[in-house]
Amino acid sequence: MHRIADGAFSMSSSPDLTRLYAYRGLNYVFSARLMESCAQVASKLSPEDKEKMEKAIEDTIQWLDSNQLAEKEEFEDKRKELESIANPILSKMYQGE
């Protein structure tokens, strides 16, 4: 995944820069993983929700590793897909506090 930051994008090219910003938008996956793995957060998740989050995060990371040259829209779609799974789980957890 670090290969993108190490030169897969030519910063002089606008489409490449746009893809880079879209790729960086997927930092959400790392935030979600950090939250999900935090003991305080994990203790508030049901086993089903924890499993669902773990699977969505792992699937997204695998997709990123396999699709580093995806188009901007593909990165955005993948981020939205992860958010559609993680956000309801996290919202439910915060409402239960």
C-alpha positions as CSV (number, residue, x, y, z in Angstrom):
1,M,0.0,0.0,0.0
2,H,2.9,2.3,0.6
3,R,4.0,2.0,-3.0
4,I,1.4,4.6,-4.0
5,A,3.0,7.2,-1.8
6,D,6.4,6.1,-3.1
7,G,5.9,7.0,-6.7
8,A,3.1,5.3,-8.4
9,F,1.5,8.7,-8.8
10,S,3.0,11.5,-10.9
11,M,2.2,14.7,-9.1
12,S,2.4,16.6,-12.3
13,S,-0.7,14.8,-13.6
14,S,-4.1,16.0,-12.4
15,P,-5.8,12.6,-12.7
16,D,-3.1,11.0,-10.7
17,L,-3.4,13.7,-8.0
18,T,-7.2,13.2,-7.9
19,R,-6.7,9.4,-7.5
20,L,-4.2,10.1,-4.7
21,Y,-6.7,12.2,-2.8
22,A,-9.3,9.5,-3.3
23,Y,-6.9,6.9,-2.1
24,R,-6.1,8.9,1.0
25,G,-9.8,9.2,1.6
26,L,-9.6,5.5,2.5
27,N,-7.6,6.4,5.6
28,Y,-11.1,5.7,7.1
29,V,-10.2,2.0,7.0
30,F,-7.2,2.6,9.3
31,S,-9.3,4.7,11.7
32,A,-12.0,2.0,11.7
33,R,-9.4,-0.7,12.4
34,L,-7.9,1.4,15.3
35,M,-11.3,2.0,16.8
36,E,-12.4,-1.6,16.4
37,S,-9.2,-2.9,18.0
38,C,-9.3,-0.5,20.9
39,A,-10.2,-2.5,24.0
40,Q,-12.6,0.1,25.3
41,V,-14.4,0.2,21.9
42,A,-14.3,-3.6,21.4
43,S,-15.8,-4.3,24.7
44,K,-18.9,-2.3,23.7
45,L,-19.4,-4.1,20.4
46,S,-21.5,-7.2,20.1
47,P,-19.6,-10.3,18.9
48,E,-21.6,-10.1,15.6
49,D,-20.8,-6.4,15.1
50,K,-17.1,-6.9,15.9
51,E,-16.9,-9.7,13.4
52,K,-18.7,-7.7,10.8
53,M,-16.3,-4.7,11.3
54,E,-13.3,-7.0,11.2
55,K,-14.4,-8.6,8.0
56,A,-15.2,-5.3,6.3
57,I,-11.9,-3.8,7.3
58,E,-9.9,-6.8,6.2
59,D,-11.8,-7.0,2.9
60,T,-11.1,-3.3,2.3
61,I,-7.4,-3.7,3.1
62,Q,-7.1,-6.6,0.7
63,W,-8.9,-4.6,-2.0
64,L,-6.5,-1.7,-1.5
65,D,-3.5,-4.0,-1.8
66,S,-4.9,-5.5,-5.1
67,N,-6.2,-2.2,-6.6
68,Q,-3.6,0.4,-6.0
69,L,-4.1,1.8,-9.4
70,A,-7.8,2.0,-9.2
71,E,-9.6,5.1,-10.4
72,K,-10.8,7.9,-8.0
73,E,-14.4,6.7,-8.2
74,E,-13.4,3.1,-7.2
75,F,-11.6,4.4,-4.1
76,E,-14.5,6.5,-3.2
77,D,-17.0,3.6,-3.7
78,K,-14.9,1.4,-1.5
79,R,-14.7,4.0,1.2
80,K,-18.5,4.4,1.1
81,E,-18.9,0.6,1.2
82,L,-16.8,0.4,4.4
83,E,-18.6,3.4,5.9
84,S,-22.0,1.8,5.2
85,I,-21.0,-1.1,7.4
86,A,-18.9,0.6,10.1
87,N,-20.9,3.8,10.7
88,P,-24.1,2.1,11.9
89,I,-22.2,-0.2,14.2
90,L,-20.2,2.7,15.7
91,S,-23.4,4.9,16.0
92,K,-25.1,2.1,17.8
93,M,-22.2,1.7,20.1
94,Y,-22.1,5.4,20.9
95,Q,-25.8,5.6,21.5
96,G,-25.5,2.7,24.0
97,E,-23.0,4.6,26.1
